[in-house]
Amino acid sequence: MKNFDLIVIGSGPGGQRAAIQSAKLGKKVAVIEQQRVVGGVTAHTGTIPSKTLREAVLYLSGWKQKGIYGRGYRVKDEITIDDLLHRLNVTVAQQIEIIRHQLERNGVQLIVGTASFQDANTLRVVDPMEKEALYAASNIVIATGTSPNRPAEIPFDDSTILDSDGILKLKSLPRTLAVIGAGVIGVEYATIFSALDTKVTIIDGRKAILDFIDEDIVDYFKQDLVGRGITLRLGERIGSMEKNEAGRTVIHLQSGRRVVSDLVMVAAGRVGSTGSLNLEAAGVDTDDKKRLRVDEFYRTSVPHIYAVGDVIGFPALASTSAEQGRMAACHAFGLKVHNQPELFPFGIYAVPEISMVGKTEQDLQNEGIGYETGIARLREIARGQIQGGADGMLKLLFSLEDERLLGVHIIGEAATELVHIGQAIIALGGGLGYLTTAVFNYPTFAEAYKVAALDAWNRIHG
């Protein structure tokens, strides 16, 4: 049996960061990964593939230039699935190599196999050749991620009715697509395929989408979806599905409506990938979605067993997962870290992007904090006009008491980059005074911060 100071199960962003941080503290560390290649869901079916697919679609479809050259403009007339997958495969291969190199450079041992607990400190690993080995550690980090939820009532065939992982294995591009589930993954793929001129219908039993995002941003997003021909069937539940004579899927909604589609993608949430871990042997419990409950230090109910990333639930982002891994490792070895989850940014890579950091209006109203808003519309910013009348908006929330910046909400291209300006200002306690006098490069989208701040100043000071 080999002994380590820390063993990480899973090599996604949370697992990577926990392992490397521990190694930098001089600890003996191992990562157990059941796949032959590292990277976890993020590298193979999640963040990297979906965002690479998005960029390939936006480039080949000429999406960002349509405002100048018209809706019929395309870089490539006939876009095939091979065109999209070429860029995806190159990017994923590069990411795998980078991750492997980082682990090796920091002296982290990589163990390939499926791990399960024998007791709270011992892991049994079965490698691809069915050989078993035991590994023990003083601390263990579970970073196994999640897998798509596959409701029993959905007749998956992994060809024309598939989950969000299966979308990356398509043989051809559909003319019509029905997306069941209007969460982050659902709207990302729905808008990506819409940019390819696929006719898209989004179906969700909830009447609201992305309910953790600012209401004005969501309203803007919904108007954009409808304006480009995406059909929203919100508050609608699936009754049954069947194939018609043409081989297309007919979705019968409980309201009596029907949706007929070439391809159905089910994005009905995700469940923790914990089924093979034998958590009972370690005394660790899961919730009804097989996820792990943790405290503010990312400890499970067993103090030396930590869990980070998607397997602990919301926000389930690569960026937050990585930081959770770092903090878990620091806590495991007695290093104090400043935990500021309220400053974690959120990014949704739909078309257009959505991003936020800090408080929402609803948060401020619930907390009884006086505030004012400032808004800048990206099409009125010079850079937006240069790039073809880029649509979108930046919304800032300021405290009425001291005019500090409290929240940043953005929709539009570059939203996930722009948000970090606001993140830094919030973290440093800055606000209206700084933004109204700051000088930004011209023309840039960043200039929207000054425009929004001046809008707020006019509202506050008249």
HELIX and SHEET records of a PDB file:
HELIX    1   1 PRO A   13  LYS A   24  1                                  12    
HELIX    2   2 GLY A   40  HIS A   44  1                                   5    
HELIX    3   3 THR A   47  LEU A   60  1                                  14    
HELIX    4   4 TRP A   63  GLN A   65  5                                   3    
HELIX    5   5 LYS A   66  TYR A   69  1                                   4    
HELIX    6   6 ILE A   81  ARG A  105  1                                  25    
HELIX    7   7 GLY A  166  LYS A  169  5                                   4    
HELIX    8   8 VAL A  184  SER A  194  1                                  11    
HELIX    9   9 GLU A  215  GLY A  227  1                                  13    
HELIX   10  10 LEU A  279  ALA A  282  5                                   4    
HELIX   11  11 GLY A  309  ILE A  312  5                                   4    
HELIX   12  12 ALA A  318  ALA A  332  1                                  15    
HELIX   13  13 PRO A  341  LEU A  343  5                                   3    
HELIX   14  14 GLU A  361  GLU A  367  1                                   7    
HELIX   15  15 LEU A  378  GLU A  380  5                                   3    
HELIX   16  16 ALA A  382  ILE A  386  1                                   5    
HELIX   17  17 ALA A  415  ALA A  427  1                                  13    
HELIX   18  18 LEU A  432  THR A  437  1                                   6    
HELIX   19  19 PHE A  445  GLU A  447  5                                   3    
HELIX   20  20 ALA A  448  HIS A  461  1                                  14    
SHEET    1   A 6 GLN A 109  VAL A 112  0                                        
SHEET    2   A 6 VAL A  29  GLU A  33  1                                        
SHEET    3   A 6 LYS A   2  ILE A   9  1                                        
SHEET    4   A 6 GLU A 132  ILE A 142  1                                        
SHEET    5   A 6 THR A 122  VAL A 126 -1                                        
SHEET    6   A 6 THR A 114  ASP A 119 -1                                        
SHEET    1   B 5 GLN A 109  VAL A 112  0                                        
SHEET    2   B 5 VAL A  29  GLU A  33  1                                        
SHEET    3   B 5 LYS A   2  ILE A   9  1                                        
SHEET    4   B 5 GLU A 132  ILE A 142  1                                        
SHEET    5   B 5 ILE A 305  ALA A 307  1                                        
SHEET    1   C 2 THR A 146  PRO A 148  0                                        
SHEET    2   C 2 ARG A 270  GLY A 272 -1                                        
SHEET    1   D 5 ILE A 161  ASP A 163  0                                        
SHEET    2   D 5 LEU A 263  VAL A 266  1                                        
SHEET    3   D 5 THR A 176  ILE A 180  1                                        
SHEET    4   D 5 LYS A 199  ASP A 204  1                                        
SHEET    5   D 5 THR A 231  LEU A 234  1                                        
SHEET    1   E 3 ILE A 238  LYS A 243  0                                        
SHEET    2   E 3 THR A 249  LEU A 253 -1                                        
SHEET    3   E 3 ARG A 258  SER A 261 -1                                        
SHEET    1   F 5 PHE A 346  ILE A 348  0                                        
SHEET    2   F 5 ILE A 354  GLY A 358 -1                                        
SHEET    3   F 5 LEU A 405  GLY A 412 -1                                        
SHEET    4   F 5 GLY A 392  SER A 399 -1                                        
SHEET    5   F 5 TYR A 371  ARG A 377 -1                                        
END                                                                             
